[in-house]
Amino acid sequence: MSRYHCCATCIYFVAERKNGKMNYYCKRLGYETKTHYQFNCWTPKENVRKLMEKDGGKND
């Protein structure tokens, strides 16, 4: 999988601060996640897609 593939780069990733603590969740799946987790339903954000195109498909 691409080096860009992680929850934090997905369009469905949401970060919210609650009670002084950061909470991360997937608004598509509806549950808590971590920034570095990876799922097959990943849809990269537009800026990440552009970086991937710029890299020419390199997956290191």
Secondary structure, 3 states (H helix, E strand, C coil): CCCCCCHHHECCEEEEEECCEEEEEECCCCEECCCCCCCCCCCECHHHHHHHHHCCCCCC
